[in-house]
């Protein structure tokens, strides 16, 4: 089966986010004075082939911990859905 995967990676709470701070400090001069708490992360989307959703999740979790994120300073959340037409 083919599964569509969306991984959201963000810095853990308490880890400094210099990109987020730069954006937040720039926003008032651009006319957005009320924006607070800006955090920058990354979104990664891909397809994966696996026997079932549990196998896909196991592989994606391993991929996140070994390559897509730094588990010391980042958290990741994963959404897995069966691809349209999967199993045909």
N, CA, C and O atoms as CSV, one atom per row, in Angstrom:
chain,resi,resn,atom,element,x,y,z
A,1,UNK,N,N,0.835,-1.185,0.000
A,1,UNK,CA,C,0.000,0.000,0.000
A,1,UNK,C,C,0.878,1.246,0.000
A,1,UNK,O,O,2.001,1.246,0.504
A,2,UNK,N,N,0.334,2.288,-0.573
A,2,UNK,CA,C,1.019,3.580,-0.580
A,2,UNK,C,C,0.328,4.501,0.420
A,2,UNK,O,O,-0.900,4.579,0.460
A,3,UNK,N,N,1.118,5.189,1.217
A,3,UNK,CA,C,0.598,6.134,2.208
A,3,UNK,C,C,1.205,7.508,1.965
A,3,UNK,O,O,2.374,7.638,1.602
A,4,UNK,N,N,0.380,8.532,2.175
A,4,UNK,CA,C,0.854,9.911,2.129
A,4,UNK,C,C,1.241,10.299,3.551
A,4,UNK,O,O,0.509,10.022,4.501
A,5,UNK,N,N,2.389,10.937,3.687
A,5,UNK,CA,C,2.916,11.274,5.013
A,5,UNK,C,C,3.178,12.771,5.091
A,5,UNK,O,O,3.714,13.374,4.162
A,6,UNK,N,N,2.792,13.352,6.207
A,6,UNK,CA,C,3.114,14.746,6.499
A,6,UNK,C,C,3.788,14.780,7.868
A,6,UNK,O,O,3.207,14.368,8.872
A,7,UNK,N,N,5.018,15.277,7.891
A,7,UNK,CA,C,5.778,15.384,9.131
A,7,UNK,C,C,5.966,16.866,9.444
A,7,UNK,O,O,6.451,17.623,8.603
A,8,UNK,N,N,5.588,17.277,10.634
A,8,UNK,CA,C,5.810,18.642,11.106
A,8,UNK,C,C,6.888,18.587,12.181
A,8,UNK,O,O,6.743,17.885,13.182
A,9,UNK,N,N,7.967,19.329,11.968
A,9,UNK,CA,C,9.081,19.353,12.913
A,9,UNK,C,C,9.149,20.750,13.517
A,9,UNK,O,O,9.139,21.746,12.794
A,10,UNK,N,N,9.219,20.819,14.837
A,10,UNK,CA,C,9.320,22.110,15.521
A,10,UNK,C,C,10.313,22.003,16.669
A,10,UNK,O,O,10.554,20.928,17.217
A,11,UNK,N,N,10.878,23.148,17.013
A,11,UNK,CA,C,11.795,23.185,18.147
A,11,UNK,C,C,11.027,22.889,19.431
A,11,UNK,O,O,9.878,23.305,19.579
A,12,UNK,N,N,11.647,22.186,20.342
A,12,UNK,CA,C,11.021,21.905,21.623
A,12,UNK,C,C,10.827,23.196,22.407
A,12,UNK,O,O,11.563,24.167,22.233
A,13,UNK,N,N,9.835,23.183,23.261
A,13,UNK,CA,C,9.577,24.329,24.127
A,13,UNK,C,C,10.826,24.613,24.946
A,13,UNK,O,O,11.436,23.690,25.486
A,14,UNK,N,N,11.208,25.862,25.041
A,14,UNK,CA,C,12.382,26.247,25.803
A,14,UNK,C,C,13.658,26.341,24.987
A,14,UNK,O,O,14.662,26.866,25.468
A,15,UNK,N,N,13.634,25.833,23.744
A,15,UNK,CA,C,14.802,25.938,22.868
A,15,UNK,C,C,14.710,27.267,22.117
A,15,UNK,O,O,13.671,27.590,21.541
A,16,UNK,N,N,15.793,28.027,22.127
A,16,UNK,CA,C,15.808,29.327,21.448
A,16,UNK,C,C,15.501,29.153,19.961
A,16,UNK,O,O,15.968,28.210,19.323
A,17,UNK,N,N,14.710,30.077,19.423
A,17,UNK,CA,C,14.328,30.056,18.019
A,17,UNK,C,C,14.718,31.390,17.383
A,17,UNK,O,O,13.878,32.284,17.274
A,18,UNK,N,N,15.985,31.543,16.959
A,18,UNK,CA,C,16.423,32.830,16.415
A,18,UNK,C,C,15.672,33.250,15.156
A,18,UNK,O,O,15.450,34.442,14.944
A,19,UNK,N,N,15.273,32.285,14.311
A,19,UNK,CA,C,14.499,32.646,13.119
A,19,UNK,C,C,13.144,33.209,13.519
A,19,UNK,O,O,12.706,34.226,12.983
A,20,UNK,N,N,12.487,32.552,14.453
A,20,UNK,CA,C,11.198,33.033,14.932
A,20,UNK,C,C,11.316,34.410,15.561
A,20,UNK,O,O,10.464,35.271,15.343
A,21,UNK,N,N,12.373,34.623,16.344
A,21,UNK,CA,C,12.582,35.924,16.987
A,21,UNK,C,C,12.817,37.019,15.951
A,21,UNK,O,O,12.309,38.130,16.100
A,22,UNK,N,N,13.579,36.719,14.907
A,22,UNK,CA,C,13.834,37.705,13.852
A,22,UNK,C,C,12.534,38.082,13.156
A,22,UNK,O,O,12.269,39.261,12.920
A,23,UNK,N,N,11.731,37.090,12.832
A,23,UNK,CA,C,10.449,37.371,12.190
A,23,UNK,C,C,9.564,38.200,13.107
A,23,UNK,O,O,8.977,39.195,12.682
A,24,UNK,N,N,9.470,37.790,14.360
A,24,UNK,CA,C,8.609,38.499,15.314
A,24,UNK,C,C,9.031,39.955,15.494
A,24,UNK,O,O,8.181,40.841,15.579
A,25,UNK,N,N,10.339,40.206,15.553
A,25,UNK,CA,C,10.811,41.582,15.720
A,25,UNK,C,C,10.599,42.431,14.475
A,25,UNK,O,O,10.519,43.655,14.571
A,26,UNK,N,N,10.508,41.800,13.306
A,26,UNK,CA,C,10.314,42.532,12.053
A,26,UNK,C,C,8.852,42.871,11.786
A,26,UNK,O,O,8.568,43.839,11.079
A,27,UNK,N,N,7.938,42.113,12.324
A,27,UNK,CA,C,6.527,42.268,11.990
A,27,UNK,C,C,5.931,43.635,12.324
A,27,UNK,O,O,5.156,44.147,11.515
A,28,UNK,N,N,6.244,44.261,13.470
A,28,UNK,CA,C,5.658,45.575,13.743
A,28,UNK,C,C,5.993,46.623,12.676
A,28,UNK,O,O,5.150,47.455,12.339
A,29,UNK,N,N,7.209,46.586,12.150
A,29,UNK,CA,C,7.572,47.564,11.122
A,29,UNK,C,C,6.859,47.281,9.799
A,29,UNK,O,O,6.794,48.151,8.931
A,30,UNK,N,N,6.330,46.079,9.645
A,30,UNK,CA,C,5.579,45.725,8.439
A,30,UNK,C,C,4.071,45.899,8.633
A,30,UNK,O,O,3.282,45.565,7.750
A,31,UNK,N,N,3.681,46.425,9.797
A,31,UNK,CA,C,2.267,46.685,10.047
A,31,UNK,C,C,1.531,45.576,10.771
A,31,UNK,O,O,0.301,45.529,10.737
A,32,UNK,N,N,2.259,44.682,11.424
A,32,UNK,CA,C,1.637,43.580,12.165
A,32,UNK,C,C,2.107,43.606,13.621
A,32,UNK,O,O,2.844,42.717,14.047
A,33,UNK,N,N,1.687,44.615,14.386
A,33,UNK,CA,C,2.211,44.780,15.742
A,33,UNK,C,C,1.688,43.770,16.762
A,33,UNK,O,O,2.289,43.628,17.827
A,34,UNK,N,N,0.607,43.074,16.482
A,34,UNK,CA,C,-0.009,42.205,17.483
A,34,UNK,C,C,0.430,40.758,17.438
A,34,UNK,O,O,-0.108,39.936,18.180
A,35,UNK,N,N,1.391,40.416,16.592
A,35,UNK,CA,C,1.802,39.014,16.459
A,35,UNK,C,C,2.831,38.685,17.539
A,35,UNK,O,O,3.807,39.413,17.718
A,36,UNK,N,N,2.605,37.580,18.257
A,36,UNK,CA,C,3.511,37.157,19.332
A,36,UNK,C,C,3.774,35.657,19.244
A,36,UNK,O,O,2.984,34.908,18.668
A,37,UNK,N,N,4.872,35.240,19.813
A,37,UNK,CA,C,5.165,33.812,19.942
A,37,UNK,C,C,5.498,33.120,18.635
A,37,UNK,O,O,5.126,31.963,18.444
A,38,UNK,N,N,6.183,33.793,17.739
A,38,UNK,CA,C,6.515,33.208,16.437
A,38,UNK,C,C,7.548,32.094,16.620
A,38,UNK,O,O,8.594,32.299,17.236
A,39,UNK,N,N,7.245,30.929,16.084
A,39,UNK,CA,C,8.157,29.783,16.095
A,39,UNK,C,C,8.263,29.278,14.663
A,39,UNK,O,O,7.259,29.204,13.956
A,40,UNK,N,N,9.459,28.935,14.235
A,40,UNK,CA,C,9.689,28.441,12.887
A,40,UNK,C,C,9.972,26.946,12.948
A,40,UNK,O,O,10.719,26.480,13.808
A,41,UNK,N,N,9.373,26.211,12.039
A,41,UNK,CA,C,9.584,24.773,11.953
A,41,UNK,C,C,9.704,24.382,10.498
A,41,UNK,O,O,9.953,25.216,9.627
A,42,UNK,N,N,9.524,23.102,10.253
A,42,UNK,CA,C,9.555,22.638,8.873
A,42,UNK,C,C,8.472,21.588,8.670
A,42,UNK,O,O,8.110,20.844,9.581
A,43,UNK,N,N,7.972,21.557,7.448
A,43,UNK,CA,C,6.954,20.594,7.061
A,43,UNK,C,C,7.528,19.745,5.932
A,43,UNK,O,O,8.036,20.274,4.943
A,44,UNK,N,N,7.446,18.442,6.083
A,44,UNK,CA,C,8.008,17.516,5.103
A,44,UNK,C,C,6.887,16.583,4.666
A,44,UNK,O,O,6.235,15.952,5.498
A,45,UNK,N,N,6.668,16.498,3.364
A,45,UNK,CA,C,5.619,15.629,2.818
A,45,UNK,C,C,6.237,14.633,1.843
A,45,UNK,O,O,7.105,14.987,1.045
A,46,UNK,N,N,5.783,13.388,1.914
A,46,UNK,CA,C,6.273,12.366,1.003
A,46,UNK,C,C,5.314,11.182,0.996
A,46,UNK,O,O,4.398,11.106,1.816
A,47,UNK,N,N,5.532,10.267,0.071
A,47,UNK,CA,C,4.780,9.014,-0.006
A,47,UNK,C,C,5.692,7.885,0.429
A,47,UNK,O,O,6.908,7.943,0.248
A,48,UNK,N,N,5.088,6.853,1.007
A,48,UNK,CA,C,5.863,5.698,1.435
A,48,UNK,C,C,5.054,4.430,1.148
A,48,UNK,O,O,3.831,4.412,1.285
A,49,UNK,N,N,5.746,3.396,0.756
A,49,UNK,CA,C,5.099,2.112,0.518
A,49,UNK,C,C,5.350,1.218,1.721
A,49,UNK,O,O,6.484,1.072,2.179
A,50,UNK,N,N,4.274,0.622,2.227
A,50,UNK,CA,C,4.377,-0.268,3.384
A,50,UNK,C,C,3.227,-1.261,3.348
A,50,UNK,O,O,2.238,-1.049,2.646
A,51,UNK,N,N,3.356,-2.331,4.096
A,51,UNK,CA,C,2.332,-3.369,4.125
A,51,UNK,C,C,1.006,-2.857,4.691
A,51,UNK,O,O,-0.066,-3.221,4.208
A,52,UNK,N,N,1.092,-2.007,5.724
A,52,UNK,CA,C,-0.103,-1.446,6.346
A,52,UNK,C,C,0.283,-0.153,7.063
A,52,UNK,O,O,1.452,0.234,7.087
A,53,UNK,N,N,-0.714,0.504,7.641
A,53,UNK,CA,C,-0.449,1.798,8.285
A,53,UNK,C,C,0.503,1.667,9.476
A,53,UNK,O,O,1.330,2.551,9.700
A,54,UNK,N,N,0.398,0.583,10.237
A,54,UNK,CA,C,1.291,0.393,11.386
A,54,UNK,C,C,2.745,0.272,10.927
A,54,UNK,O,O,3.642,0.838,11.551
A,55,UNK,N,N,2.978,-0.457,9.851
A,55,UNK,CA,C,4.340,-0.597,9.322
A,55,UNK,C,C,4.846,0.737,8.787
A,55,UNK,O,O,6.016,1.077,8.960
A,56,UNK,N,N,3.963,1.490,8.137
A,56,UNK,CA,C,4.345,2.812,7.628
A,56,UNK,C,C,4.729,3.719,8.794
A,56,UNK,O,O,5.742,4.416,8.731
A,57,UNK,N,N,3.926,3.712,9.854
A,57,UNK,CA,C,4.204,4.573,11.011
A,57,UNK,C,C,5.531,4.203,11.664
A,57,UNK,O,O,6.297,5.086,12.048
A,58,UNK,N,N,5.809,2.922,11.794
A,58,UNK,CA,C,7.078,2.481,12.382
A,58,UNK,C,C,8.253,2.993,11.559
A,58,UNK,O,O,9.232,3.497,12.110
A,59,UNK,N,N,8.154,2.863,10.241
A,59,UNK,CA,C,9.242,3.318,9.379
A,59,UNK,C,C,9.394,4.840,9.410
A,59,UNK,O,O,10.513,5.354,9.450
A,60,UNK,N,N,8.272,5.558,9.393
A,60,UNK,CA,C,8.325,7.026,9.420
A,60,UNK,C,C,8.869,7.508,10.765
A,60,UNK,O,O,9.662,8.449,10.802
A,61,UNK,N,N,8.462,6.885,11.859
A,61,UNK,CA,C,8.994,7.283,13.168
A,61,UNK,C,C,10.505,7.091,13.224
A,61,UNK,O,O,11.218,7.942,13.756
A,62,UNK,N,N,10.997,5.988,12.683
A,62,UNK,CA,C,12.436,5.748,12.638
A,62,UNK,C,C,13.119,6.800,11.763
A,62,UNK,O,O,14.170,7.328,12.126
A,63,UNK,N,N,12.524,7.098,10.620
A,63,UNK,CA,C,13.063,8.118,9.722
A,63,UNK,C,C,13.143,9.481,10.412
A,63,UNK,O,O,14.131,10.200,10.263
A,64,UNK,N,N,12.109,9.828,11.159
A,64,UNK,CA,C,12.100,11.107,11.886
A,64,UNK,C,C,13.234,11.170,12.900
A,64,UNK,O,O,13.957,12.165,12.973
A,65,UNK,N,N,13.387,10.108,13.678
A,65,UNK,CA,C,14.399,10.113,14.732
A,65,UNK,C,C,15.824,10.028,14.199
A,65,UNK,O,O,16.753,10.535,14.828
A,66,UNK,N,N,16.003,9.394,13.045
A,66,UNK,CA,C,17.357,9.211,12.518
A,66,UNK,C,C,17.773,10.266,11.505
A,66,UNK,O,O,18.968,10.469,11.290
A,67,UNK,N,N,16.803,10.953,10.867
A,67,UNK,CA,C,17.183,11.830,9.761
A,67,UNK,C,C,16.422,13.146,9.690
A,67,UNK,O,O,17.040,14.193,9.497
A,68,UNK,N,N,15.099,13.129,9.839
A,68,UNK,CA,C,14.302,14.325,9.575
A,68,UNK,C,C,14.302,15.331,10.717
A,68,UNK,O,O,14.019,16.509,10.498
A,69,UNK,N,N,14.609,14.896,11.910
A,69,UNK,CA,C,14.619,15.821,13.046
A,69,UNK,C,C,15.782,15.496,13.975
A,69,UNK,O,O,16.379,14.422,13.908
A,70,UNK,N,N,16.079,16.442,14.827
A,70,UNK,CA,C,17.080,16.235,15.867
A,70,UNK,C,C,16.303,16.028,17.168
A,70,UNK,O,O,15.848,17.003,17.767
A,71,UNK,N,N,16.144,14.791,17.613
A,71,UNK,CA,C,15.293,14.525,18.770
A,71,UNK,C,C,15.764,15.177,20.074
A,71,UNK,O,O,15.016,15.201,21.051
A,72,UNK,N,N,16.969,15.695,20.102
A,72,UNK,CA,C,17.450,16.379,21.303
A,72,UNK,C,C,16.774,17.742,21.457
A,72,UNK,O,O,16.463,18.154,22.574
A,73,UNK,N,N,16.542,18.449,20.334
A,73,UNK,CA,C,15.993,19.804,20.408
A,73,UNK,C,C,14.690,19.984,19.630
A,73,UNK,O,O,14.084,21.054,19.686
A,74,UNK,N,N,14.252,18.949,18.902
A,74,UNK,CA,C,13.052,19.090,18.083
A,74,UNK,C,C,12.036,17.998,18.390
A,74,UNK,O,O,12.387,16.883,18.775
A,75,UNK,N,N,10.771,18.350,18.210
A,75,UNK,CA,C,9.674,17.391,18.278
A,75,UNK,C,C,9.129,17.220,16.870
A,75,UNK,O,O,9.224,18.131,16.047
A,76,UNK,N,N,8.567,16.069,16.596
A,76,UNK,CA,C,7.935,15.864,15.300
A,76,UNK,C,C,6.565,15.243,15.505
A,76,UNK,O,O,6.359,14.429,16.404
A,77,UNK,N,N,5.629,15.647,14.645
A,77,UNK,CA,C,4.319,15.029,14.633
A,77,UNK,C,C,4.081,14.495,13.222
A,77,UNK,O,O,4.526,15.084,12.237
A,78,UNK,N,N,3.380,13.383,13.142
A,78,UNK,CA,C,3.224,12.675,11.881
A,78,UNK,C,C,1.759,12.433,11.590
A,78,UNK,O,O,1.004,12.006,12.463
A,79,UNK,N,N,1.360,12.707,10.360
A,79,UNK,CA,C,0.023,12.351,9.878
A,79,UNK,C,C,0.211,11.410,8.702
A,79,UNK,O,O,0.919,11.734,7.749
A,80,UNK,N,N,-0.419,10.247,8.768
A,80,UNK,CA,C,-0.318,9.248,7.698
A,80,UNK,C,C,-1.725,8.943,7.204
A,80,UNK,O,O,-2.621,8.657,7.997
A,81,UNK,N,N,-1.913,9.006,5.882
A,81,UNK,CA,C,-3.194,8.665,5.289
A,81,UNK,C,C,-2.961,7.758,4.085
A,81,UNK,O,O,-1.945,7.870,3.399
A,82,UNK,N,N,-3.898,6.873,3.839
A,82,UNK,CA,C,-3.811,6.017,2.660
A,82,UNK,C,C,-3.925,6.897,1.429
A,82,UNK,O,O,-4.787,7.774,1.360
A,83,UNK,N,N,-3.062,6.662,0.468
A,83,UNK,CA,C,-3.074,7.441,-0.766
A,83,UNK,C,C,-4.350,7.138,-1.544
A,83,UNK,O,O,-4.885,6.032,-1.463
A,84,UNK,N,N,-4.831,8.117,-2.291
A,84,UNK,CA,C,-6.002,7.904,-3.144
A,84,UNK,C,C,-5.715,6.774,-4.108
A,84,UNK,O,O,-4.674,6.749,-4.766
A,85,UNK,N,N,-6.636,5.852,-4.186
A,85,UNK,CA,C,-6.435,4.718,-5.091
A,85,UNK,C,C,-5.526,3.656,-4.518
A,85,UNK,O,O,-5.171,2.713,-5.225
A,86,UNK,N,N,-5.129,3.778,-3.241
A,86,UNK,CA,C,-4.230,2.789,-2.639
A,86,UNK,C,C,-4.909,1.431,-2.592
A,86,UNK,O,O,-6.105,1.324,-2.317
A,87,UNK,N,N,-4.138,0.412,-2.861
A,87,UNK,CA,C,-4.641,-0.933,-2.804
A,87,UNK,C,C,-5.283,-1.399,-4.090
A,87,UNK,O,O,-5.792,-2.518,-4.150
A,88,UNK,N,N,-5.272,-0.574,-5.116
A,88,UNK,CA,C,-5.869,-0.973,-6.391
A,88,UNK,C,C,-4.892,-1.749,-7.211
A,88,UNK,O,O,-5.215,-2.172,-8.320
